[in-house]
């Protein structure tokens, strides 16, 4: 990735900072802007640039701003601006997690993992997602089934297969993340995988794999012999 070249803004020219960034976006694209300039566009106002700089410094960078809670953002930006920032980052996450409309074919676990990793690998809470496939292993739908703690009896097999039955899916891939960043499966992960695999055989909907996603890496439970 090419290095960002932040647009030079005169330190006292806060009143036209947003106009300068908008002009650069129109002519050079968003990659020409630094983090604080892009964040300032969301904040608006004469103090947008110093406030963006302060938020990045205090929270620890763009990644931390993106993952901050609404109360954390509001403490630095105020409720209205915090809402705009939170909405922008959530749109980015959803766009990153969206599958192409042409229903890509899944040939290997990596086809699913590489689609989910950029978003799920950054989450600070657990999520479990299900990717549904047709008879040609083309993706027909993807959804988040659980958010929060997946341990114990919280994961119900019927809920994971409900949409697959409704859409007459032929197979599915299940993926969940470890917020710790370490994708090593737990004993609970292995137990859930066995239950899902058995349920799939009864429903004639094959569980192709269960992926565990960490920070920048992932593991396939099928490749580990857990299925």
N, C-alpha and C positions, 0 to 999 in steps of 0.2 A: 504494500500500500504506500502510495506517495505521501511524503510528509506534508502536514498542513502548513500553509503559509498564512498565518492570521493577518487579516486586513488591518493596516495601521490606522489607528484612530487617535486623534489628538486628545490628550488626557482631559482637556477642559471642554471638549465638544460633545458633551453628553446629549445635548438637545437634538443633534442630527446623527447620533450614532446609529439608530435604527435605519435611517435613510441610507447611510453609507453601506450598511450590511445588505439591505435590500437591493441596492444598485449592484453590489458585487455578486449577489445571488443571480441576478438577471443576466449578467455578462459572463461570469466565470463558474457559476454553480456553487452549491453549498460546500464542496470540498475546499474551496478557497478561504473559508471562514474558520476561525479558531473556535474552540468550545465556548468561550465566554461570549463571543459575538452571536453565535447561534442561540445560546440561552437568553441573551439580552433581547433578541427578537420576540421571544415568548413573553418576556416580562413587560416590555414597553415602558414608556415613561422616561422622564429626564434622568432618572437615577438607575435606569435599567442596566447599563454597563457595569458600574461599580457594584451593584447588587449581585449581578451574575458572577462577577469575579470573587466577591466575598463568599457567596454560597459554595462555589467550587473549592475555594481555599478551606473553608470551615468544615465542609462535609467530606473533603478528601479527594475530589475529582469527579469527572463525569459519570463514571460507573456508580459511585456512591450516591450521586444526585438521582440517577435513574432508578436506583433501588430504594431510595428513601421513602418513608411512609408520609402520608399527608400531614400528620402533626409535625414531623420533622421538617418538611418543606415549609409549612406555614410559619414555623418559628423564625425562619430566615426571610421568607418572601411575602408573608401575609396569605390569607386564605384564597383570595381571588387569583393571585399569581401562582400559588402552589397548585391550584386546580388546573390551570393552563399547562403547567409543566408536567404534572402527573398524567394528564390526558394525552399530551404529545408522546411521552415515553410509552404509555400503554398502547397507543396506535402503532408505534414502532415495533413493540413486542408482538402484537397481533399480526402485523404485516410479515414479520419474520417467521412466524409460526404457520402462516397460511400456505396451503399446498397450491401448486399451480392448477389453474382451472382445467387443464387438459388431462387430468387424472394420470399422473406418472406411474409407471410400472415399477414395482418393488422386486428387485432381483436378488438383493443381498440385504442383511441387516443394516449395513452401512447406508443404504438408500434412505432408510427411515431415520437412523441416528443422526446423519449429517443434516437432515432437515430440522430435527428437533433440538439438536445440541446448542445452537446459538442462543436460543431463548431459555430452554429448560436448564441448561448448564449454569445460568446466571441467577436462578431463582433462590431466594432465601427461605422458602418454605417448600414442602413437598407437594408435588402434583402427580397425578396418574392420568395418562392420556391413552386413548385407544384409536388406532388407525385401522379402518375397515377396508377390506379388499374384495374385489370380485373374483370370478373364476380364472381370470387372466392375471391376477395379482396386481391389478390397477387400483389405485386409491380411489375410493368412492366417498369417503367421509373421514373426518378426524375430529375428536372431541375430548374435552377435559372432563373426566368422570369424578375425580376426587381432588380436593384441595385441603391440605393440612396433614395431620398425622395419619399415616397409613398403617400403623402398627396394630397388632391385635386383631379384633374382629371387625374393624371399621370397613374393610374392603369386602363388599358383598358380590359374590360371583355373578348373581343374577343381574345386577346393575351394569356390570361390564359387558354382558352379552345382550342386554335388552335392545340396544340400538342395532346391533349386528343382526338380530332376529328380525327386527322391523324392516331393515333395509335388505334383507335376504343376502347378507354378506357370505362369501365362501370361506373367508379366513380373516384373521386380525393379528395385529401386532400391538402389544401392550408396552408402554414405556413409563417409567417414573424416575424421578431425580433424587439424588442425595444432596441436600444443601451443604453438607460438610465438604463436598467436592470429591470425595473418595467413592468411586462406583462399585467397590467391592460389595457383593450381595450379602445381605444378612440372612440369618436362619429364617426370619419371617418372609423375606423375599423368595426364598426357595420354597417355603410352604405354600405361599400364595400362587407361585408358578405351577406347582403340582396340581393344586385345586382347579386353577383355570384350564390347564391342559386336559384334565379329566372331564370337566364340564364341556369343553369344546368337542371332545369325542362323542359325548352323549347328544349334543345338539347338531353334530355333523358340521361344525364350524371350526376349522383348524386354527389352533394357536401357533402361528409361525415362529414367534419369538417373544421374549420378555427382555426389554432393554433397560439397563440401569445407567443413568446419565449423571456424570460428575462435572467437574470444572475442566472443560476442554478435552474430556475423554469419556468413553462409555464402554460397557461390557454387554455381551450377548449371553443370556443364560442358556440358550440352546447350545452355543459353542462350548459352554462349560459342562454340558451333559446334564443340566438340571431338568430337562424335559424328556 
